Amino acid sequence: MDSRPERRPSLREQQKRQTRATMLDAAAELIGQRGFRETTIDDIAKAVGASRATLYSYFPSKDMIAREIVIEMWDRAESLYRDFGALEEWSRASIGGWVEHVVATWEHSRDRLRVQSSGLVRYDEFYLDYHHRFVTALTANADQWQRFDDADVQTRALLLISGLELFLNTWLVRGWPADRAGAIDTITDVWCAALLVD
């Protein structure tokens, strides 16, 4: 095993990462609010104070920008499920706190989620891989999940993930009217019931 410390990125590498992130932020906001066709490469470049050539040096096409936004959102989702998997115990309070965090993250990411749900990017090549990763992340605390047999663990986890994401997309991205506190309580009720938490 390599015991050398991980190399810190150079200042140039950090600046490139920040520039890339800024470009994705601007693109997500513009595409999320205006639409993909209505947003041009020039619009994105102008929003970040860069030239068209600079933008193309990071992303070869507008399609690739949309794809990177979607991949980023799937990675964020995996991170949220990893947070659930790290819960030391399941209680209404711990699950409710996690649900609150998930809702806040979705609220903060609305423009990116609009890009994701717009159908611009085909999920076929990575859909199942990510869902396996989501289930693995969600079920990381084997002590809590041992109340179910192995097949049931997979089914319950996937059902909870699918139901949560469909509801949040319909509510927070598509605009279904719902009281925030009431929605969080109901989601928590559903998760507690499915996980046999009193």
TORPA-4810 file (N, C-alpha, C, O; in nm, 3 decimals):
<nodes>
NODE_1_0.084_-0.119_0.000_0.000_0.000_0.000_0.088_0.124_0.000_0.187_0.131_0.074_M
NODE_2_0.054_0.222_-0.082_0.131_0.345_-0.093_0.099_0.435_0.025_-0.016_0.474_0.044_D
NODE_3_0.201_0.467_0.105_0.178_0.550_0.223_0.213_0.697_0.200_0.206_0.778_0.292_S
NODE_4_0.252_0.729_0.077_0.284_0.869_0.047_0.158_0.953_0.054_0.050_0.908_0.015_R
NODE_5_0.169_1.077_0.105_0.051_1.164_0.112_0.002_1.197_-0.028_0.080_1.205_-0.123_P
NODE_6_-0.126_1.218_-0.038_-0.185_1.252_-0.167_-0.135_1.389_-0.211_-0.132_1.483_-0.132_E
NODE_7_-0.097_1.399_-0.337_-0.044_1.525_-0.390_-0.154_1.629_-0.397_-0.262_1.603_-0.449_R
NODE_8_-0.125_1.746_-0.346_-0.220_1.856_-0.354_-0.218_1.913_-0.496_-0.111_1.924_-0.557_R
NODE_9_-0.334_1.948_-0.548_-0.334_2.004_-0.683_-0.261_2.138_-0.685_-0.264_2.214_-0.588_P
NODE_10_-0.196_2.165_-0.795_-0.125_2.293_-0.810_-0.227_2.406_-0.817_-0.347_2.384_-0.836_S
NODE_11_-0.177_2.527_-0.801_-0.264_2.644_-0.809_-0.331_2.650_-0.947_-0.449_2.685_-0.957_L
NODE_12_-0.257_2.618_-1.051_-0.313_2.617_-1.186_-0.426_2.515_-1.198_-0.530_2.544_-1.256_R
NODE_13_-0.404_2.395_-1.142_-0.508_2.291_-1.145_-0.631_2.337_-1.068_-0.744_2.316_-1.113_E
NODE_14_-0.611_2.400_-0.953_-0.723_2.450_-0.874_-0.800_2.556_-0.951_-0.923_2.558_-0.949_Q
NODE_15_-0.727_2.645_-1.019_-0.792_2.750_-1.097_-0.873_2.689_-1.213_-0.983_2.735_-1.243_Q
NODE_16_-0.817_2.587_-1.278_-0.889_2.522_-1.388_-1.017_2.455_-1.337_-1.122_2.464_-1.401_K
NODE_17_-1.007_2.389_-1.223_-1.127_2.326_-1.165_-1.233_2.430_-1.130_-1.352_2.410_-1.154_R
NODE_18_-1.187_2.542_-1.073_-1.282_2.648_-1.037_-1.347_2.709_-1.161_-1.467_2.735_-1.162_Q
NODE_19_-1.267_2.731_-1.264_-1.321_2.785_-1.390_-1.425_2.690_-1.448_-1.532_2.732_-1.491_T
NODE_20_-1.392_2.563_-1.449_-1.484_2.461_-1.502_-1.614_2.461_-1.422_-1.723_2.458_-1.480_R
NODE_21_-1.603_2.465_-1.288_-1.722_2.466_-1.202_-1.806_2.591_-1.227_-1.928_2.584_-1.230_A
NODE_22_-1.740_2.705_-1.244_-1.811_2.830_-1.271_-1.886_2.822_-1.403_-2.000_2.869_-1.413_T
NODE_23_-1.823_2.763_-1.503_-1.889_2.746_-1.633_-2.012_2.657_-1.621_-2.117_2.687_-1.678_M
NODE_24_-2.000_2.547_-1.546_-2.115_2.458_-1.528_-2.226_2.528_-1.450_-2.344_2.510_-1.481_L
NODE_25_-2.189_2.607_-1.350_-2.290_2.683_-1.273_-2.368_2.776_-1.365_-2.491_2.780_-1.363_D
NODE_26_-2.294_2.852_-1.446_-2.359_2.947_-1.536_-2.446_2.876_-1.639_-2.558_2.918_-1.666_A
NODE_27_-2.394_2.768_-1.695_-2.470_2.693_-1.795_-2.596_2.635_-1.734_-2.703_2.641_-1.795_A
NODE_28_-2.585_2.579_-1.613_-2.703_2.520_-1.548_-2.809_2.626_-1.523_-2.928_2.602_-1.545_A
NODE_29_-2.766_2.743_-1.478_-2.862_2.850_-1.452_-2.931_2.895_-1.581_-3.053_2.908_-1.585_E
NODE_30_-2.853_2.918_-1.686_-2.910_2.965_-1.812_-3.000_2.859_-1.877_-3.112_2.889_-1.918_L
NODE_31_-2.951_2.736_-1.885_-3.031_2.630_-1.948_-3.153_2.598_-1.863_-3.262_2.576_-1.916_I
NODE_32_-3.134_2.596_-1.730_-3.246_2.566_-1.640_-3.357_2.668_-1.649_-3.474_2.634_-1.634_G
NODE_33_-3.321_2.795_-1.674_-3.421_2.901_-1.676_-3.472_2.933_-1.817_-3.590_2.964_-1.834_Q
NODE_34_-3.384_2.927_-1.917_-3.423_2.963_-2.054_-3.458_2.843_-2.140_-3.544_2.852_-2.228_R
NODE_35_-3.392_2.732_-2.114_-3.406_2.615_-2.199_-3.278_2.591_-2.276_-3.197_2.682_-2.293_G
NODE_36_-3.259_2.469_-2.322_-3.136_2.429_-2.389_-3.120_2.500_-2.524_-3.014_2.556_-2.553_F
NODE_37_-3.224_2.497_-2.605_-3.214_2.556_-2.739_-3.197_2.708_-2.733_-3.130_2.767_-2.817_R
NODE_38_-3.258_2.769_-2.631_-3.254_2.914_-2.621_-3.123_2.965_-2.561_-3.097_3.085_-2.564_E
NODE_39_-3.040_2.876_-2.509_-2.911_2.914_-2.449_-2.800_2.880_-2.546_-2.788_2.765_-2.589_T
NODE_40_-2.719_2.977_-2.580_-2.609_2.955_-2.674_-2.476_2.943_-2.599_-2.465_2.981_-2.482_T
NODE_41_-2.378_2.890_-2.668_-2.243_2.886_-2.613_-2.196_3.027_-2.581_-2.132_3.050_-2.478_I
NODE_42_-2.228_3.122_-2.668_-2.190_3.261_-2.643_-2.255_3.316_-2.516_-2.192_3.391_-2.442_D
NODE_43_-2.381_3.278_-2.489_-2.447_3.320_-2.365_-2.370_3.270_-2.243_-2.349_3.345_-2.147_D
NODE_44_-2.330_3.144_-2.247_-2.259_3.085_-2.134_-2.122_3.151_-2.117_-2.082_3.186_-2.006_I
NODE_45_-2.051_3.169_-2.229_-1.919_3.234_-2.222_-1.931_3.375_-2.166_-1.851_3.415_-2.081_A
NODE_46_-2.031_3.449_-2.213_-2.050_3.586_-2.165_-2.082_3.588_-2.015_-2.033_3.675_-1.943_K
NODE_47_-2.162_3.493_-1.969_-2.200_3.489_-1.828_-2.081_3.469_-1.735_-2.084_3.512_-1.619_A
NODE_48_-1.976_3.402_-1.785_-1.858_3.377_-1.700_-1.741_3.467_-1.738_-1.632_3.454_-1.683_V
NODE_49_-1.763_3.559_-1.835_-1.656_3.649_-1.875_-1.543_3.579_-1.947_-1.426_3.617_-1.934_G
NODE_50_-1.577_3.478_-2.024_-1.475_3.402_-2.099_-1.504_3.411_-2.248_-1.613_3.449_-2.290_A
NODE_51_-1.405_3.375_-2.325_-1.426_3.371_-2.469_-1.489_3.237_-2.507_-1.487_3.140_-2.431_S
NODE_52_-1.545_3.236_-2.625_-1.602_3.112_-2.680_-1.494_3.004_-2.688_-1.518_2.887_-2.655_R
NODE_53_-1.373_3.043_-2.731_-1.262_2.948_-2.743_-1.225_2.889_-2.607_-1.196_2.770_-2.597_A
NODE_54_-1.226_2.973_-2.504_-1.194_2.922_-2.370_-1.298_2.820_-2.325_-1.264_2.716_-2.271_T
NODE_55_-1.425_2.851_-2.349_-1.532_2.758_-2.312_-1.515_2.625_-2.385_-1.530_2.518_-2.325_L
NODE_56_-1.484_2.632_-2.515_-1.465_2.509_-2.592_-1.341_2.431_-2.547_-1.333_2.310_-2.569_Y
NODE_57_-1.246_2.498_-2.486_-1.128_2.426_-2.435_-1.164_2.339_-2.315_-1.091_2.245_-2.282_S
NODE_58_-1.275_2.368_-2.249_-1.323_2.288_-2.136_-1.430_2.187_-2.180_-1.433_2.074_-2.132_Y
NODE_59_-1.515_2.230_-2.270_-1.627_2.147_-2.314_-1.638_2.155_-2.466_-1.653_2.264_-2.520_F
NODE_60_-1.632_2.042_-2.536_-1.633_2.046_-2.683_-1.768_2.084_-2.744_-1.775_2.117_-2.862_P
NODE_61_-1.876_2.080_-2.665_-2.008_2.113_-2.721_-2.104_2.147_-2.608_-2.079_2.118_-2.491_S
NODE_62_-2.214_2.208_-2.647_-2.320_2.238_-2.550_-2.381_2.109_-2.498_-2.419_2.100_-2.381_K
NODE_63_-2.392_2.008_-2.583_-2.441_1.877_-2.539_-2.354_1.821_-2.427_-2.406_1.764_-2.331_D
NODE_64_-2.223_1.837_-2.440_-2.132_1.786_-2.338_-2.148_1.863_-2.206_-2.135_1.805_-2.099_M
NODE_65_-2.177_1.991_-2.214_-2.203_2.069_-2.093_-2.325_2.012_-2.021_-2.322_1.990_-1.900_I
NODE_66_-2.432_1.988_-2.096_-2.554_1.932_-2.036_-2.524_1.796_-1.974_-2.571_1.766_-1.864_A
NODE_67_-2.448_1.715_-2.043_-2.413_1.581_-1.991_-2.333_1.593_-1.860_-2.359_1.519_-1.765_R
NODE_68_-2.239_1.686_-1.855_-2.159_1.704_-1.733_-2.245_1.751_-1.617_-2.223_1.710_-1.502_E
NODE_69_-2.343_1.836_-1.645_-2.435_1.880_-1.539_-2.514_1.761_-1.486_-2.529_1.745_-1.364_I
NODE_70_-2.562_1.676_-1.575_-2.640_1.559_-1.533_-2.553_1.462_-1.452_-2.596_1.413_-1.348_V
NODE_71_-2.433_1.434_-1.499_-2.343_1.343_-1.427_-2.314_1.399_-1.288_-2.311_1.325_-1.190_I
NODE_72_-2.292_1.529_-1.282_-2.267_1.593_-1.152_-2.386_1.571_-1.058_-2.366_1.544_-0.939_E
NODE_73_-2.508_1.581_-1.110_-2.626_1.562_-1.025_-2.639_1.417_-0.979_-2.678_1.392_-0.865_M
NODE_74_-2.606_1.323_-1.066_-2.612_1.183_-1.025_-2.506_1.156_-0.918_-2.530_1.079_-0.825_W
NODE_75_-2.390_1.218_-0.930_-2.287_1.204_-0.827_-2.332_1.264_-0.695_-2.306_1.208_-0.589_D
NODE_76_-2.400_1.379_-0.701_-2.453_1.440_-0.579_-2.557_1.350_-0.514_-2.562_1.338_-0.392_R
NODE_77_-2.640_1.288_-0.596_-2.741_1.197_-0.541_-2.673_1.082_-0.468_-2.715_1.043_-0.358_A
NODE_78_-2.569_1.027_-0.528_-2.497_0.917_-0.462_-2.442_0.964_-0.327_-2.445_0.889_-0.230_E
NODE_79_-2.393_1.085_-0.322_-2.340_1.140_-0.197_-2.450_1.151_-0.091_-2.425_1.124_0.027_S
NODE_80_-2.570_1.190_-0.132_-2.682_1.199_-0.037_-2.717_1.060_0.018_-2.743_1.045_0.138_L
NODE_81_-2.717_0.959_-0.069_-2.748_0.824_-0.021_-2.635_0.771_0.067_-2.658_0.692_0.158_Y
NODE_82_-2.514_0.815_0.040_-2.401_0.777_0.126_-2.420_0.838_0.266_-2.387_0.775_0.367_R
NODE_83_-2.474_0.960_0.270_-2.503_1.024_0.400_-2.604_0.940_0.479_-2.590_0.923_0.600_D
NODE_84_-2.705_0.888_0.409_-2.802_0.802_0.478_-2.733_0.675_0.528_-2.754_0.632_0.641_F
NODE_85_-2.651_0.616_0.443_-2.580_0.494_0.481_-2.487_0.514_0.598_-2.450_0.418_0.666_G
NODE_86_-2.447_0.638_0.624_-2.358_0.668_0.736_-2.433_0.694_0.867_-2.370_0.711_0.972_A
NODE_87_-2.568_0.698_0.862_-2.643_0.718_0.987_-2.612_0.602_1.083_-2.623_0.485_1.046_L
NODE_88_-2.576_0.635_1.204_-2.542_0.531_1.302_-2.664_0.459_1.353_-2.658_0.341_1.388_E
NODE_89_-2.776_0.530_1.358_-2.900_0.467_1.403_-3.016_0.525_1.324_-3.009_0.636_1.273_E
NODE_90_-3.122_0.446_1.315_-3.242_0.492_1.249_-3.345_0.530_1.353_-3.380_0.450_1.439_W
NODE_91_-3.391_0.651_1.345_-3.501_0.698_1.430_-3.578_0.799_1.345_-3.531_0.841_1.239_S
NODE_92_-3.694_0.835_1.391_-3.769_0.936_1.316_-3.687_1.065_1.304_-3.689_1.131_1.200_R
NODE_93_-3.616_1.101_1.412_-3.536_1.224_1.411_-3.421_1.215_1.311_-3.398_1.309_1.234_A
NODE_94_-3.348_1.103_1.311_-3.232_1.093_1.221_-3.276_1.085_1.075_-3.215_1.148_0.988_S
NODE_95_-3.381_1.010_1.048_-3.430_0.998_0.910_-3.491_1.131_0.865_-3.469_1.175_0.752_I
NODE_96_-3.567_1.194_0.954_-3.626_1.325_0.920_-3.520_1.430_0.893_-3.535_1.512_0.803_G
NODE_97_-3.412_1.429_0.970_-3.303_1.522_0.947_-3.237_1.499_0.812_-3.201_1.593_0.742_G
NODE_98_-3.222_1.372_0.777_-3.165_1.340_0.646_-3.258_1.386_0.534_-3.213_1.443_0.435_W
NODE_99_-3.388_1.361_0.548_-3.485_1.404_0.447_-3.480_1.556_0.430_-3.482_1.606_0.318_V
NODE_100_-3.474_1.628_0.540_-3.464_1.774_0.536_-3.340_1.817_0.454_-3.348_1.909_0.373_E
NODE_101_-3.228_1.750_0.477_-3.104_1.779_0.405_-3.121_1.750_0.255_-3.075_1.828_0.171_H
NODE_102_-3.185_1.640_0.221_-3.208_1.605_0.080_-3.295_1.712_0.013_-3.263_1.757_-0.097_V
NODE_103_-3.403_1.751_0.079_-3.493_1.852_0.022_-3.418_1.984_0.002_-3.432_2.048_-0.102_V
NODE_104_-3.340_2.025_0.101_-3.263_2.150_0.089_-3.165_2.143_-0.028_-3.146_2.241_-0.100_A
NODE_105_-3.102_2.027_-0.046_-3.008_2.009_-0.157_-3.080_2.020_-0.291_-3.030_2.085_-0.383_T
NODE_106_-3.196_1.957_-0.302_-3.275_1.965_-0.426_-3.319_2.110_-0.451_-3.313_2.158_-0.564_W
NODE_107_-3.362_2.179_-0.346_-3.405_2.318_-0.363_-3.290_2.404_-0.415_-3.309_2.490_-0.501_E
NODE_108_-3.173_2.381_-0.363_-3.055_2.458_-0.402_-3.011_2.425_-0.545_-2.941_2.505_-0.609_H
NODE_109_-3.051_2.310_-0.596_-3.004_2.260_-0.726_-3.111_2.263_-0.833_-3.101_2.190_-0.932_S
NODE_110_-3.213_2.345_-0.818_-3.328_2.342_-0.910_-3.288_2.357_-1.057_-3.337_2.282_-1.142_R
NODE_111_-3.201_2.453_-1.087_-3.164_2.473_-1.228_-3.096_2.350_-1.285_-3.126_2.308_-1.397_D
NODE_112_-3.005_2.291_-1.209_-2.937_2.170_-1.255_-3.037_2.056_-1.273_-3.027_1.978_-1.367_R
NODE_113_-3.132_2.047_-1.182_-3.232_1.941_-1.190_-3.323_1.961_-1.311_-3.370_1.863_-1.370_L
NODE_114_-3.349_2.086_-1.347_-3.427_2.111_-1.470_-3.351_2.062_-1.592_-3.411_2.006_-1.684_R
NODE_115_-3.220_2.084_-1.593_-3.138_2.033_-1.703_-3.146_1.880_-1.705_-3.163_1.819_-1.811_V
NODE_116_-3.135_1.820_-1.586_-3.137_1.674_-1.577_-3.270_1.616_-1.624_-3.273_1.513_-1.692_Q
NODE_117_-3.380_1.681_-1.588_-3.511_1.623_-1.619_-3.563_1.664_-1.757_-3.674_1.627_-1.794_S
NODE_118_-3.484_1.741_-1.832_-3.531_1.791_-1.961_-3.522_1.690_-2.074_-3.573_1.714_-2.183_S
NODE_119_-3.456_1.576_-2.048_-3.444_1.475_-2.152_-3.331_1.501_-2.250_-3.325_1.437_-2.355_G
NODE_120_-3.243_1.594_-2.218_-3.131_1.627_-2.307_-3.026_1.517_-2.311_-2.958_1.497_-2.412_L
NODE_121_-3.014_1.446_-2.200_-2.907_1.346_-2.187_-2.970_1.208_-2.171_-3.059_1.188_-2.088_V
NODE_122_-2.923_1.114_-2.252_-2.972_0.976_-2.241_-2.904_0.909_-2.122_-2.782_0.913_-2.109_R
NODE_123_-2.984_0.848_-2.037_-2.931_0.785_-1.916_-2.896_0.638_-1.937_-2.836_0.576_-1.849_Y
NODE_124_-2.934_0.582_-2.051_-2.925_0.437_-2.069_-2.790_0.379_-2.029_-2.784_0.275_-1.964_D
NODE_125_-2.683_0.446_-2.067_-2.551_0.387_-2.045_-2.508_0.387_-1.899_-2.421_0.308_-1.861_E
NODE_126_-2.567_0.473_-1.818_-2.523_0.476_-1.678_-2.635_0.462_-1.576_-2.608_0.463_-1.456_F
NODE_127_-2.758_0.448_-1.619_-2.873_0.445_-1.528_-2.861_0.331_-1.425_-2.866_0.356_-1.304_Y
NODE_128_-2.845_0.209_-1.473_-2.840_0.095_-1.380_-2.715_0.099_-1.293_-2.720_0.065_-1.175_L
NODE_129_-2.603_0.139_-1.351_-2.480_0.148_-1.272_-2.498_0.244_-1.155_-2.463_0.211_-1.042_D
NODE_130_-2.554_0.362_-1.182_-2.575_0.457_-1.073_-2.674_0.404_-0.971_-2.653_0.422_-0.851_Y
NODE_131_-2.780_0.339_-1.015_-2.877_0.289_-0.919_-2.818_0.178_-0.831_-2.852_0.166_-0.713_H
NODE_132_-2.730_0.097_-0.888_-2.659_0.001_-0.804_-2.574_0.075_-0.701_-2.567_0.035_-0.585_H
NODE_133_-2.509_0.181_-0.744_-2.428_0.261_-0.653_-2.514_0.328_-0.546_-2.475_0.335_-0.429_R
NODE_134_-2.632_0.378_-0.586_-2.723_0.440_-0.489_-2.765_0.339_-0.382_-2.762_0.369_-0.263_F
NODE_135_-2.804_0.220_-0.427_-2.848_0.116_-0.332_-2.732_0.078_-0.240_-2.752_0.064_-0.119_V
NODE_136_-2.615_0.061_-0.295_-2.498_0.027_-0.213_-2.471_0.135_-0.110_-2.444_0.105_0.007_T
NODE_137_-2.479_0.262_-0.150_-2.455_0.373_-0.058_-2.562_0.377_0.051_-2.532_0.394_0.169_A
NODE_138_-2.688_0.361_0.011_-2.799_0.369_0.106_-2.793_0.257_0.209_-2.831_0.277_0.325_L
NODE_139_-2.747_0.141_0.169_-2.751_0.022_0.255_-2.617_-0.006_0.323_-2.592_-0.118_0.367_T
NODE_140_-2.531_0.095_0.332_-2.396_0.075_0.386_-2.395_0.033_0.533_-2.304_-0.038_0.576_A
NODE_141_-2.496_0.075_0.610_-2.500_0.037_0.751_-2.569_-0.100_0.765_-2.690_-0.109_0.785_N
NODE_142_-2.488_-0.203_0.753_-2.542_-0.341_0.753_-2.613_-0.374_0.884_-2.708_-0.453_0.884_A
NODE_143_-2.570_-0.315_0.994_-2.636_-0.343_1.123_-2.783_-0.303_1.121_-2.867_-0.374_1.174_D
NODE_144_-2.813_-0.190_1.059_-2.952_-0.145_1.052_-3.034_-0.227_0.953_-3.151_-0.255_0.976_Q
NODE_145_-2.971_-0.264_0.842_-3.043_-0.335_0.737_-3.059_-0.484_0.765_-3.128_-0.553_0.691_W
NODE_146_-2.996_-0.536_0.869_-3.003_-0.679_0.895_-3.143_-0.726_0.934_-3.169_-0.846_0.940_Q
NODE_147_-3.233_-0.633_0.960_-3.373_-0.672_0.990_-3.445_-0.726_0.866_-3.554_-0.782_0.877_R
NODE_148_-3.383_-0.710_0.748_-3.441_-0.759_0.623_-3.347_-0.862_0.561_-3.225_-0.856_0.582_F
NODE_149_-3.404_-0.957_0.483_-3.314_-1.050_0.413_-3.252_-0.978_0.293_-3.297_-0.870_0.254_D
NODE_150_-3.148_-1.038_0.234_-3.069_-0.971_0.131_-3.153_-0.922_0.013_-3.135_-0.808_-0.033_D
NODE_151_-3.242_-1.005_-0.037_-3.325_-0.966_-0.152_-3.416_-0.849_-0.114_-3.438_-0.757_-0.194_A
NODE_152_-3.469_-0.855_0.007_-3.560_-0.750_0.054_-3.486_-0.618_0.072_-3.541_-0.511_0.047_D
NODE_153_-3.361_-0.625_0.115_-3.280_-0.504_0.130_-3.273_-0.430_-0.003_-3.298_-0.310_-0.011_V
NODE_154_-3.238_-0.504_-0.109_-3.224_-0.443_-0.242_-3.356_-0.383_-0.290_-3.359_-0.272_-0.342_Q
NODE_155_-3.465_-0.459_-0.273_-3.596_-0.412_-0.319_-3.641_-0.290_-0.243_-3.686_-0.192_-0.303_T
NODE_156_-3.630_-0.294_-0.110_-3.673_-0.178_-0.029_-3.590_-0.055_-0.062_-3.644_0.055_-0.077_R
NODE_157_-3.460_-0.074_-0.073_-3.372_0.040_-0.101_-3.407_0.104_-0.235_-3.419_0.226_-0.245_A
NODE_158_-3.423_0.022_-0.338_-3.454_0.075_-0.470_-3.592_0.141_-0.472_-3.610_0.245_-0.535_L
NODE_159_-3.688_0.081_-0.404_-3.822_0.139_-0.398_-3.818_0.275_-0.327_-3.883_0.369_-0.373_L
NODE_160_-3.745_0.285_-0.217_-3.735_0.411_-0.146_-3.667_0.518_-0.232_-3.713_0.633_-0.238_L
NODE_161_-3.559_0.481_-0.297_-3.487_0.576_-0.383_-3.577_0.622_-0.498_-3.587_0.742_-0.524_I
NODE_162_-3.640_0.529_-0.567_-3.724_0.562_-0.683_-3.841_0.650_-0.643_-3.871_0.749_-0.710_S
NODE_163_-3.907_0.614_-0.535_-4.021_0.692_-0.488_-3.982_0.833_-0.446_-4.051_0.930_-0.476_G
NODE_164_-3.870_0.843_-0.375_-3.822_0.973_-0.330_-3.789_1.063_-0.449_-3.830_1.179_-0.453_L
NODE_165_-3.716_1.009_-0.545_-3.673_1.092_-0.657_-3.790_1.133_-0.746_-3.793_1.246_-0.796_E
NODE_166_-3.885_1.044_-0.767_-4.002_1.080_-0.846_-4.082_1.189_-0.776_-4.125_1.286_-0.840_L
NODE_167_-4.103_1.174_-0.645_-4.179_1.274_-0.572_-4.108_1.410_-0.574_-4.169_1.512_-0.603_F
NODE_168_-3.977_1.410_-0.543_-3.903_1.536_-0.539_-3.898_1.603_-0.676_-3.906_1.725_-0.685_L
NODE_169_-3.885_1.524_-0.781_-3.884_1.580_-0.915_-4.020_1.643_-0.949_-4.026_1.753_-1.005_N
NODE_170_-4.128_1.574_-0.914_-4.262_1.625_-0.943_-4.291_1.751_-0.862_-4.353_1.846_-0.912_T
NODE_171_-4.247_1.751_-0.738_-4.272_1.865_-0.647_-4.177_1.982_-0.676_-4.221_2.092_-0.706_W
NODE_172_-4.048_1.958_-0.665_-3.951_2.068_-0.664_-3.904_2.111_-0.803_-3.859_2.224_-0.820_L
NODE_173_-3.914_2.024_-0.902_-3.869_2.061_-1.036_-3.987_2.094_-1.125_-3.985_2.195_-1.196_V
NODE_174_-4.091_2.010_-1.122_-4.206_2.030_-1.210_-4.310_2.125_-1.153_-4.395_2.177_-1.226_R
NODE_175_-4.305_2.150_-1.020_-4.392_2.251_-0.962_-4.520_2.203_-0.898_-4.613_2.282_-0.881_G
NODE_176_-4.528_2.075_-0.860_-4.646_2.027_-0.788_-4.656_2.104_-0.656_-4.558_2.112_-0.582_W
NODE_177_-4.774_2.161_-0.626_-4.786_2.239_-0.501_-4.787_2.147_-0.379_-4.865_2.053_-0.371_P
NODE_178_-4.699_2.178_-0.285_-4.694_2.100_-0.161_-4.636_2.187_-0.051_-4.545_2.267_-0.074_A
NODE_179_-4.689_2.172_0.068_-4.635_2.239_0.186_-4.502_2.173_0.222_-4.496_2.051_0.238_D
NODE_180_-4.396_2.252_0.235_-4.262_2.198_0.255_-4.255_2.112_0.382_-4.210_1.997_0.376_R
NODE_181_-4.297_2.167_0.494_-4.288_2.093_0.621_-4.373_1.967_0.615_-4.332_1.861_0.663_A
NODE_182_-4.492_1.979_0.558_-4.580_1.863_0.547_-4.521_1.756_0.456_-4.532_1.637_0.485_G
NODE_183_-4.459_1.798_0.346_-4.397_1.703_0.253_-4.282_1.629_0.321_-4.268_1.508_0.307_A
NODE_184_-4.200_1.703_0.395_-4.088_1.639_0.465_-4.139_1.540_0.568_-4.084_1.430_0.581_I
NODE_185_-4.244_1.577_0.641_-4.303_1.484_0.740_-4.355_1.358_0.672_-4.335_1.247_0.722_D
NODE_186_-4.422_1.374_0.558_-4.480_1.259_0.490_-4.370_1.168_0.433_-4.379_1.046_0.445_T
NODE_187_-4.268_1.228_0.373_-4.156_1.147_0.323_-4.094_1.069_0.439_-4.062_0.951_0.426_I
NODE_188_-4.076_1.137_0.551_-4.018_1.071_0.670_-4.107_0.957_0.715_-4.058_0.849_0.749_T
NODE_189_-4.239_0.979_0.717_-4.334_0.872_0.753_-4.315_0.750_0.663_-4.309_0.637_0.711_D
NODE_190_-4.306_0.774_0.532_-4.293_0.665_0.436_-4.164_0.588_0.459_-4.165_0.465_0.461_V
NODE_191_-4.054_0.659_0.477_-3.926_0.592_0.499_-3.926_0.515_0.631_-3.877_0.402_0.637_W
NODE_192_-3.980_0.575_0.735_-3.985_0.505_0.865_-4.070_0.379_0.855_-4.033_0.275_0.909_C
NODE_193_-4.183_0.388_0.786_-4.270_0.270_0.769_-4.198_0.162_0.692_-4.201_0.045_0.731_A
NODE_194_-4.134_0.198_0.581_-4.067_0.098_0.498_-3.948_0.036_0.568_-3.912_-0.079_0.542_A
NODE_195_-3.886_0.112_0.658_-3.766_0.062_0.729_-3.800_0.006_0.867_-3.711_-0.029_0.944_L
NODE_196_-3.930_-0.001_0.897_-3.977_-0.057_1.025_-3.920_0.018_1.144_-3.874_-0.041_1.242_L
NODE_197_-3.923_0.150_1.132_-3.877_0.238_1.240_-3.999_0.294_1.311_-4.087_0.352_1.247_V
NODE_198_-4.005_0.277_1.443_-4.120_0.329_1.520_-4.114_0.479_1.534_-4.203_0.539_1.596_D
</nodes>
